[in-house]
Amino acid sequence: MNYNQLILNDLIIGLVWSVIVCAFVLRGKGEKTIRRLKNIEKSIILSFVIVVLASGGVGFISSTLVIPHILFVLISILIPMSILYTITVSRVKTLSRGHLHDYKKGFKQHLWSEKSYNYLQSIEWDNTVFKNVQSKDVIHLSRDPENPSIIMSVSANRAQHELKLFEITKDHYSVRFICSDLQNAKVEAKLVDDKRFSYLDGNRDAFNLSETLCELQLEKVNVLLDKKGALWHNASQVKVDEFFQIAYKHLNSDGVLIIDGSVQSSLKQMVSYVYYHLFDRIIFPTERSTISKIKKYIGPGSFAGDHFEKYEVGSGMYRVIVFKKKELRGA
Ligand SMILES: C[S@@+](CC[C@H](N)C(=O)[O-])C[C@H]1O[C@@H](n2cnc3c(N)ncnc32)[C@H](O)[C@@H]1O
């Protein structure tokens, strides 16, 4: 058998092996994104081991051909698997409501919000964002104990950011924080024993804000927060319009809706995702911002575009988008 023939054989063996592995990884429609990534990683390691062991056998026949053997088999395995890995990683960007199970216990994204929050805390995110918003003069928090500013977070998850904001504001302003979430994480949250801070029971859809407020005997709030939450998971014209209509109805005349608007490089996002997946550490957020998902639905002619002034506050990772109710003429 000549040298070219050997290389061809190696490439065919590698390709056949990677097709088997790819089929295994992709099997089952319901396979979860994160599990797939894990399977690809395991398969790559397994392939390395098999190739190196097999090359030992080849070494008996001809020691000079061992290195090219390993190289060519690995190349033909790595190329298809890297493509599969890249496609799978890119799917993570499109994780939507239907894929929320990736965040459940036992899956790689479990405690994701905790880890993301720790990262944001390490860069003083809450303090910086609060200072930026204050300096922009778009929100006027109350100092009247009888008439607190109501700050409602509709997708609070574990309410870490809300608690931090409460800590920052409670001694200087008169505030009342109300948190809720579609997948209630109240029991997992480290809440404070302070009647100015509450986390509502039950799974509450932000789109049912009217019912939630009605239960609390409230009609309007001063600030609505939705950080990577309801809008992020419902980025379509119909749902974005609906969300802004609800926000408009339940915000006071000078009320604001605040969403996340970080500016992130998608390459860094991707690298960070892979890093997180391999080493369980967040070096940079891996999810795109809410504004990047909804910006095409809030232009002129949309409900948001016609009824809210949009302010971009802060820059880079710290950017948030503040939507302030427009004053209606003659109102
Ligand atoms: C990535 S977490 C963000 C949590 C938190 N806001 C933060 O930034 O750490 C997304 C949260 O949005 C919530 N969520 C998704 N759709 C929602 C909806 N329609 N109404 C309320 N919460 C929703 C999820 O249950 C989840 O807790």
PDBQT file of the ligand as one rigid body, heavy atoms in Angstrom, charges set to zero:
ROOT
HETATM    1  C1  LIG A 401     -32.063  35.299  31.815  1.00  0.00    +0.000 C 
HETATM    2  S1  LIG A 401     -33.238  35.420  33.130  1.00  0.00    +0.000 S 
HETATM    3  C2  LIG A 401     -32.961  37.100  33.626  1.00  0.00    +0.000 C 
HETATM    4  C3  LIG A 401     -33.293  37.284  35.049  1.00  0.00    +0.000 C 
HETATM    5  C4  LIG A 401     -32.979  38.650  35.630  1.00  0.00    +0.000 C 
HETATM    6  N1  LIG A 401     -33.824  39.681  35.090  1.00  0.00    +0.000 N 
HETATM    7  C5  LIG A 401     -31.523  38.976  35.424  1.00  0.00    +0.000 C 
HETATM    8  O1  LIG A 401     -31.190  39.802  34.593  1.00  0.00    +0.000 OA
HETATM    9  O2  LIG A 401     -30.702  38.379  36.133  1.00  0.00    +0.000 OA
HETATM   10  C6  LIG A 401     -34.784  35.532  32.248  1.00  0.00    +0.000 C 
HETATM   11  C7  LIG A 401     -35.984  35.533  33.157  1.00  0.00    +0.000 C 
HETATM   12  O3  LIG A 401     -37.087  35.999  32.404  1.00  0.00    +0.000 OA
HETATM   13  C8  LIG A 401     -38.222  35.293  32.854  1.00  0.00    +0.000 C 
HETATM   14  N2  LIG A 401     -39.292  35.422  31.863  1.00  0.00    +0.000 N 
HETATM   15  C9  LIG A 401     -39.313  34.963  30.595  1.00  0.00    +0.000 A 
HETATM   16  N3  LIG A 401     -40.473  35.272  29.989  1.00  0.00    +0.000 NA
HETATM   17  C10 LIG A 401     -41.218  35.953  30.915  1.00  0.00    +0.000 A 
HETATM   18  C11 LIG A 401     -42.518  36.521  30.913  1.00  0.00    +0.000 A 
HETATM   19  N4  LIG A 401     -43.313  36.456  29.836  1.00  0.00    +0.000 N 
HETATM   20  N5  LIG A 401     -42.955  37.134  32.039  1.00  0.00    +0.000 NA
HETATM   21  C12 LIG A 401     -42.169  37.187  33.137  1.00  0.00    +0.000 A 
HETATM   22  N6  LIG A 401     -40.939  36.672  33.195  1.00  0.00    +0.000 NA
HETATM   23  C13 LIG A 401     -40.458  36.050  32.106  1.00  0.00    +0.000 A 
HETATM   24  C14 LIG A 401     -37.697  33.887  33.025  1.00  0.00    +0.000 C 
HETATM   25  O4  LIG A 401     -38.553  33.110  33.838  1.00  0.00    +0.000 OA
HETATM   26  C15 LIG A 401     -36.349  34.167  33.667  1.00  0.00    +0.000 C 
HETATM   27  O5  LIG A 401     -36.419  34.184  35.064  1.00  0.00    +0.000 OA
ENDROOT
TORSDOF 0
